[in-house]
């Protein structure tokens, strides 16, 4: 059996798409951004509806490109941070930073 769940399973492409779609639709920041930023780029001289749709499509394309790049980088970075030496170094750095923050908070800095 495929541990990823195949194309239709909970770990498959449809499951991932559904989870991403649900997360995006449940995020009010996307709607606030669309309502507050996109209208300032629509000209009153041309077709408003067509301009709005074009900006929405452009926004979607930029988001898809960003998430593809992000997913690729996370996939590449996973192999790096899975190494025991790198993991140990990250644990040490994280511990030092957290101890430093604790001392700063305790000292009132």
C-alpha positions, 0 to 999 in steps of 0.5 A: 500500500502507498503510504502517501495515500495515492492520488485520491487518499487523504495524503494524495493530491486531492486531499492536499488540494482540499486542505489548501483550499479550505485553509485559504477560504478560511483565511480572512486576510485573502479577502481583505487583501483583495478588497483593499489592494486590488481596486486601486489598480483598476482604471476607470477608463477601461472595462472595470470587470475585465480589469478586476478579473485580470488582476485576480488571475495575475494574483492567483498565478503569482500565488501558485508560483510562490507556493511551488517555489516554497514547496520545492525549497522545503523539499530540498531543505528537508534532506539537509535538516534530516542529517544528524549533525545539522539537527544537533547544530540546530538544537544547540543554536535554538537552545542558546537563543531560547536561553538568551531570550529567557535571560533578557526577559528575566533581566527586563531588557 
